[in-house]
């Protein structure tokens, strides 16, 4: 998340405060004067970098990472193209450097709020979340870059996002371990809690300016503390052996390529969609073309154009195909027709995670690649995550504790998948299903009962 308080970078960007569009770009800063001035070469470079960072914040908040160009950034920053490329290889490198700066500021300030707060665990976590929520309110543009746009900046952006959320994971883990009244939680559950925080807070930010930061901080704290229960401490002992066993099984399997659908069994349309998904994992989506997709499928471009107007339409149709399959998998009648909803959730989550482990292309698409394919794919992806969370919880014994709950569950599931995709361990997803089930169940039945359910013998 973007840093709390106003940094020198965001102060300069914020003072400009003017709306910009790709067709009417006005500099945020004045260029340094030509000829003699008081700044030495190193100071000039630092000054230019700060302006580029500020311009990147402004451009991404206005246009999104996908539609931001180097031309926009240098125009807003008031630097020459040569000066930009002397410091950054391309737009992505500049974006990532800006992300690193903001993420570091965030970590420092939230950590300071945490360690200087009086009281116990809840008071200290509340102070840290209050700092983050105030940032979302006061520094919306930097928050958009870090919270929303990082995962659209290619695989390096996904890795940066995972590392940023890992900072939150570390804070939570240390907090639970150090507090005598709290119970340590297994790493996959802490990771899911942090992913849920990111997912739910991101949805708040997408809906518009954060006007009530205190309410957001309270919801973040409530979500986090839901999963603290004495019985939760047993989860590590009961579930870790299953995860370790699965890791040993995978290590003996070697690096065998995943089994893909037989091309002969697919019609032309489905074949094109499958190849659009596959190519998007191999090449930068922006550079992918319709002829490439057709050629990979062994079809002519004329056949492609009979089915799709272009690559975006093909990719979105392919994503929808995955989404429909996953929703059908989760839409189990037993989730609403049985009195044993918790065990029905566990069985359904196990099927979902096993399916994604067996179809890594689908896991990569929903957790990573869709975010590189433009706004339409991103909106569909977020709707799919929310849809799955809704289906899993519609048979719960009571209403969701708060509006934060569904987005938190969706974020927890997606972040669990995203981390396995980013680390190249998609095959472990099925072994993480009980951790995910704990996250889904606990808001509705409490940590004690959820712990008992997920530590029973694995569902068939």
N, C-alpha and C positions, 0 to 999 in steps of 0.2 A: 504494500500500500504506500501511497505517497506520504511524505514526512509530515508530521504535525508541526504547527508553527509555520512561519514563512521564511524559507531559505532565501539567500541572496539571489539565487537563480530564479525562483518563482516570484520573488518580489519584482524583479525586473520584468518578467513576463507579465505579471499581474498588473503592473503600472500601465503597461500598454493597453491592455483590456479591450482592444478593438476587434471587431469581427472581421475575418478575412475569408476570402474565397479564392479558389484557384485562378479566377479571372480578374481579381482585383486585389493584388497583393501589395500591402504597404509595409515598409520596414518597421519593425518594432524598435530598432535601435539606430542611432546615427553611426555611420562609419567613423573609424578613427581617421584623423586628418592625415593627409599625405605629407611627407617631409618630416622635419625634426619634431619630436614630441618627447615627453618625459618618460615614456615607457620603453624598457629594453625589450629585446626579442622574446624572452620567456614570458614577460608580462603581456606582451601583445598576443601571444598564443593563448595564454590563459583567458584573456579578455575575449578573444574570438570564440574559444570553446564554450565559455559561459553563455555567449550570445547564441551560439548554435544550439546548445541544450535548451535554452529558453524558447527559441524558434521551433524546435522539434516538439516541445510540449504544446505550444500554441497550434501548430499545424495538425498534429495528431488529434488533438481535442476537437478541432474544427472539421477535419476531413477523414479521420481514421488512418491507421497505418497504411492500409492498402492504397489509398488514394493520395497519400502524401508523397511529394516528389522532392528531390534534391533542389530543384529550382525554387520551389516554395520556401524551403528551409533557408537557403542562402539569401533569398530576397527578404524574408522576415528578419534574418539575423544581421543583414547589412554587411555581409562578407562576400568576397569574390569566390567564384567556383574553384579557382586554384587554391585559395586558402582552405576551403572545405576539404578538398581532396589531399591536401598536405597533412591533414589530421585524421581523416576517416576514409576508408576504402570505398564505402558506399552508404546508402541510406540505412541499411540494416545495422551496420557497425555503429553509426551515429546514434541510432535509436537505442541500441543495447547499452551504449555508454551512458546515455541519459537515464535509462532504466536503472543502471547500477548506481548512479549518483543518488537518485531519488529513493531507491530501495534501502541504500545504506543510511540515508538520513532518517528514514522511517524506523529502521531497526534501532538506531541510536536513541531516538526520542521516545519510542514506546518502551524501550528498556529502561530509560531514565525514569519515566513515569511509574514503571513497575517497581523499581528498587527504592524509590523515594516515597512511595505511598505508605501510609500508616495502616496497621491492621493485618489481617490474615490473608489467606489465599484469595477469597472473593474480592476483598478490597483492592488487593494489588492487581489482580487481573482486571477488575473494573476500571482501575486507573489507566492501565495499558489500552484497554478497549476504548475508553473515553478519549484518549489521545488519538487513536486511529479514526474514531468517528468524527472528531472535531476536524481532522484533516480532510475527510471526505466532504465535510460541510464547507470548510474555508478554502481549500485548495482543490477545487473540482477538476481542473484541467490536468494537473499532475497525477491526480488519482485515476483519471480516465486512462492515462498512458500506462500506468503500472497495473491497475486492477483489470482493465478491460482489453487493452490493445496488445499487451505483451504476447498473449497466446496467438495473435494473428501474424506475428513477425517471424514465421518459419520455425523450424525445430529449435534453433538457438533461443528464440523467444519462449518457447515452451519450457526449455530447460531453465531459463531464468525465472519463469513463473514458479516452477517446482521448487527451485532453490529459495525463492522468496517466501513461499508458503512453509518451507522447511524451517525457516527462522521462527515462525509462529509455532511450529511443532516442537522445536527445542525449548521455547519458553514454556509451553504447556507441560512438556515432559518433566522439566526441572521443577516446575511449580508443584506438580502432583507428587514428585519424589521428595521434595524438601519439606512439604507441609505435613506435620504429624497427624493432622485430621483428614488427609486426603489419601487416596489409594493410587499407586502407580498403575498405569494402563499400558497394554501392549502397543508397540509402535504402530501397527496397522490401524488401530482404533484412534490413536492420537492423530495420525495422518488424516484419517477420515474426518475427525472433528475439525481440524484446521481447513481441510478442503470444503467442509460445509460452511465454515465461517466465510471463506472466500466466495463460494457460490452464492450464498444468501446476500452478503453485503454487495456483491457485484450487481445483483438484480435490483437492489435498492438504488444503486447509483445509476443504472440504466434507466430507471423510471424517471429520473430528473434530479434536480438539486436536493441535497440532504438538508432539510430544514430543522429537524429535531435530532441532533446528534446524541443527546442524552438517551433518547428512546432506542436508537440504533445500538449504542453501547450496552444498554440493559438487555436487549435481545441477544447480542453476542455473548454476554456473560451467562444468560439463562441457558442458551444452547450448549455452551461449554460445560456447565455444571450439571446438566441433565445426566451425563454419562458417568458421574462419580457415584459409585455405590460400593459398599464393602465387598459384595460378591464379585464385583468387576475385577478385583485383584487376582481372582482365580483363573481369569481368562488366559493369561499368559501361560500358566502351567498346563492348562487343558488343551489349548488350541495350538500352541507353538510346536508340539511334536508332529501334528498333522502337516503344518507348513514345512517343517524340516524334512519330513518324509517325501513330500511332493517335490521339494527342491532336489533331493537325492535322485528321485525318479527322472526328473528332467535332465539332470547332469549325465545320466546314463544313456539318454536318448540321442545325444550328440546334437548336431545343428541341422537335422533333417528339415527340409523346406516344408512349409505347411501345405496341406492338400487343398488344391483349388478345384472348383467345379469343372467338370468335363466340358470343353468348348462345344463338342458336338451335341450336347444335350440342351444347349441354350439357343433361343431364337436370336435373330440379329440384334434386336433392341436390347435384350438382356446382355448379350455378349459385349455390345458397345459400352453399356453401363459398367459391367465388371472391369473392363479394360480402362475406363476412365478412372475408376477407383484405384486400380493397381498402378497406373502411370502417375497418379497424383502423389503416391508414396515414394516414387522413384525420382521425380523431377519437381522443380519449383512450379507450383500451380499456375502462376502468372505466365510462364513460358510454354505451358502445355497448349497444344493446338488440336483442333478437330481432325485434321489429316493424320496427326500422330495417333489419335485414338482409333480412327478407322483402320490405319495400317496395322496397329498392334492386334486388332481383332481380325485381320485378314479380309477386310471389307473395303469397298471403294468409298470415296467421299460422297458420292451420289447416294449410296445406301445410307450413310450417316445422316445426310440432310433430309432423307425421307422420314427420319424418326425425330431428329432434333435440329433446332435452329442454330445451335452452336454448342461449344464445350460447356458453358455454364448451365444450360438447360439439361444437357446430358448428365452432368455431375449432380445437379440437384435431384434429378429423377433417380439416379443411382442411390443417393443418400436416402431419399424417401423409401426406396425399396428396402434398404437396411432397417430404417425406422419402423416400417410396417411389420417386418419380421420380428423385431425385438418387442414391439408393443403386443403383437399376437402371442409371443412367448410369455410375456408377463401377465397378460389379461387372462389369468387362470380363474375359472369359476369358483374354485375352492377358496379364493381370497375373500369372497363375499358370501358364499353359500354354506361355509362350515363354521361351527362354533369355535373351532380351534384355529383362529386366525394367526396367532404367532407361529405355529409350526407350518402353516400354509405359506407364510412369508418366507420362512427359512428354506422350504423346498423350492419356491419360485426363484428366490435369489440364487440358490445353488444352480438351477437350470440356466439362468441368465449368465452367470459368470462362467459356467462351463461352456456355454455356447460361444462366448467371446474368446475364451482361451483356445477353443478349437478353430475359430475363424479370426485369426489375427488381423486380417485386412479390415474386417468390420470394427474391431477394437481400435485400430489405428485411425480409422476414418472418423468415428464419433468422438474420440478423445483428443485428436490432434489435427488431422488433415482438413476436416471441415472448417476449422477456424482460419485456414489459409485460403479458402475458396470464395471469400466475399461475404457481404452482409446477409444475403439470402440464405446461404448455407449455415451461417452462424445462428441466425434466428431459428431455423429449423432444428439445429442441434440443441439449442437451449430449450426449445419446446419439447423435444424428445426426452431430454433429461427430466423435465418437469412432468411430462406425461407418465414416465415410468414410475416416478416417485408417487404420483397420484394413484396409479393403479395398485401399487403395493400397499397403500395406506387406506384405500377407500373402505375396506372391511374392518378397520380398527375399532376397538370397543368404545372409543370416544373421539371427539373432534381433536384436531391438531392443537397442541398447546399454544401456538402462536402462528402468525403469518410467516414467521421465519422458518418454521419446521419443514415444509415441503421443499423450499429452496435449499435449506440446509442438507436435507437427505439427498436431493438431486446433486448438489455440489460434492457431497461426500462420495457418492458412487462414481461420479465422473472423475474426481481427483484420484480416486483409487485406481481407476483404469488408466488415467493419464500418466501416473507415476510408473506403472508397469510398462506402458508403451515407451516412455522416455528412457527407461533403464534397459529396454530390450528383454523384459521378462514377462511377456504377455501370458505365457503358459502357466504362470503362477496364479492367474486370476481365480481359477476354480478353488484353489486352496485358501483364498481370502474371503470366500463367500460368507462364512460364519461371522467374521469381523464386520462385514457389511450388514448382515442381518441384525447384529447387535445395535448398529446405528439406526436402522429402520424401526426396530421394535421399542427401544428404550424410551423415546418421547411419549409413547402411548401406554406402556405397561410397567415402566420403571426398570432400572438397571438390574435389580436383584432377579426378577423373573426373566428378563431378557438373557441374563447370564446363564440361568439354568437351562433355558431353551437351547441356546447355541452350543452348549457343552454336552448335550446328549449325543448319542451315537449319530454319525452323519446320516442324512437322509439318503435313501436309495434313488 
